């Protein structure tokens, strides 16, 4: 609609595509922290976008877009996980109350992908009167729709009752040895997450114009304001990502 309005008003419009990498992470939210939602580090995923750039002046334009954004995060090494129901009889046999969490040494990656619709206000300046180079910066809100989400785990480890790894879960079939478990597997977590998010997105870039075509490279990021989890059992997280993109635009 913005693109059509720009054409109707005689504004120039660029349409384009850009793609690159998204470097997302999950940040623990406020007081809703526990061993499950803390300790994430960044992972790397793809990102790409289709956009229109509606120019209202030499300096200012509006850029609506449809964007695929990889989000999520990863943990590597010793970490907590929810106490498995299948081990409850073992704890009862030992005369102990099952704890909320167990700890083990494995890798876990949350891959969460969104379809995002940002609308950015952009400002740009030519690097000289006749220069084809131009720098720009843009920022604005986005609405994100959850496409899919999964948890991927890898590793085989002894299980521990404490975060310091000093109290192993005993193996009833081999007294004196710790209970071990394989963590290899993939689980869909889409039903545990909210389907919609909103937040802000921004970028800065450098472009090169040749006739009606423009090539550009830009860096930026996005951050969602809403907690992604529906419940509180796994704590609360916000998602966001740094991005590096290259792209092409054509002036209509």
NORLIN-V709116 format. One record per residue. PSI is psi as a letter, one per 40 degrees, with the letter a starting at -180 (* if undefined). OMEGA is omega in radians with two decimals (* if undefined). NEAR is the number of other C-alpha atoms within 12 Angstrom. Layout:
# NORLIN-V709116
psi omega near
PSI OMEGA NEAR
PSI OMEGA NEAR
This chain:
# NORLIN-V709116
psi omega near
d 3.10 15
d 3.13 26
d 3.13 28
d 3.13 19
d 3.12 18
d 3.12 24
d -3.11 20
d -3.12 13
e 3.11 14
e 3.11 15
i 3.06 23
i -3.09 27
h 2.98 31
i 2.97 33
i -3.06 31
a 3.13 30
i 3.07 30
i -3.13 31
i -3.14 28
a -3.09 27
i 3.02 28
h -3.13 36
g -3.03 32
i 3.04 38
i 3.08 36
h 3.14 39
h 3.11 34
i -3.00 29
h 2.96 24
b -3.11 15
e -3.12 13
g -3.11 21
i 3.05 20
i -3.09 24
e -3.10 25
d -3.05 33
e 3.10 37
i 2.99 27
e 3.11 24
i 2.99 28
i -3.05 27
i 2.95 28
i 3.14 29
h 3.11 27
i -3.13 30
i 3.01 28
h 3.07 34
i -2.98 30
i 2.92 33
h -3.04 27
i 2.95 31
i 3.13 38
h -3.08 40
h -3.02 39
h 3.12 31
e 3.06 25
a 3.11 18
d -3.07 16
d -2.92 19
h 3.05 22
i 3.06 31
h -3.08 35
g 2.96 41
i -3.07 37
i 2.94 35
h -2.91 28
h 2.98 37
h -3.04 33
h 3.04 46
h 3.14 43
a 3.10 48
a -3.12 44
a -3.12 38
i 2.99 34
h 3.11 32
h 3.10 23
a -3.02 23
h -3.05 26
i -3.13 33
i 2.98 34
i -3.09 32
i 3.14 26
h -3.11 26
h -3.14 20
d -3.09 16
e 3.13 12
e 3.13 27
d 3.11 21
d 3.13 16
d -3.14 21
d 3.11 23
d 3.09 14
d 3.12 14
e -3.13 15
f -3.11 10
i 3.06 14
h -3.14 16
h 3.10 22
i 3.12 22
d -3.08 21
i 2.86 27
i -3.11 35
i -3.13 34
i -3.12 39
h -3.14 28
i 3.12 28
i -3.12 29
h -3.14 36
h 3.04 36
h 3.11 38
h -3.06 37
h -3.05 44
h -3.09 37
i 2.84 42
h -3.05 28
i 3.09 36
g 3.09 32
i 2.98 38
h -3.04 34
i 2.93 34
h -3.04 30
i 3.02 30
h -3.10 29
i -3.12 26
h 3.05 25
i 3.12 19
g -3.10 16
i -3.06 10
d -3.09 9
e -3.05 12
h 3.06 14
e -3.12 21
i -3.09 22
h 3.03 28
i -3.11 27
i 3.07 30
i -3.13 29
i 3.11 32
i 3.11 28
a -3.10 28
i 3.00 27
i 2.93 34
h -3.11 31
h 3.13 37
h -3.08 30
h 3.09 33
d 3.12 26
i 3.14 27
h 3.12 29
i 3.09 27
h -3.14 25
h -3.13 25
i 3.14 29
h 3.04 23
i 3.08 21
h -2.99 20
i 2.92 26
i -3.13 27
i -3.10 37
i 3.14 31
e -3.03 29
i -3.11 22
e 3.13 22
e 3.13 16
f -3.11 21
e -3.09 15
g -3.12 18
i 3.02 23
h -3.08 35
i 3.10 23
h -3.09 21
d -3.14 17
e 3.14 12
g -3.09 11
h -3.12 11
e 3.12 11
i 3.12 16
i 3.05 22
h 3.14 27
i -3.10 25
i 3.01 25
h 3.14 17
e -3.10 25
h 3.11 17
i -3.12 18
h -3.08 17
h 3.03 20
h 3.11 19
e -3.07 26
d -3.09 24
e 3.13 18
e -3.02 24
i 3.03 34
i -3.05 28
e -3.06 26
i 3.04 26
i 2.98 34
i -3.09 30
a -3.13 30
i 3.11 29
i 3.11 37
i 3.13 31
i 2.94 33
i -3.06 29
i 3.09 28
h -3.11 28
i 3.09 28
h -3.06 28
h 3.09 23
h -3.04 18
b -3.10 12
e 3.13 18
i 3.10 21
h 3.01 27
i -3.11 29
i 3.00 31
h -3.08 29
i 3.03 29
i -3.11 29
a -3.12 30
i 3.10 35
i 3.13 41
h 3.13 37
h -3.10 35
d -3.05 24
i 2.97 28
h -3.04 32
d -3.11 41
i 3.07 30
d -3.09 20
a -3.09 15
e -3.06 20
d -3.14 21
e -3.09 27
a -3.13 27
h 3.12 30
i 2.90 39
i -3.14 35
i 3.12 46
i -3.07 41
i 2.87 39
i -3.10 33
i 3.00 39
h -3.01 30
i 2.91 31
i -3.08 28
i -3.14 28
h 3.10 30
i 3.12 30
h -3.11 26
h -3.14 23
* * 22
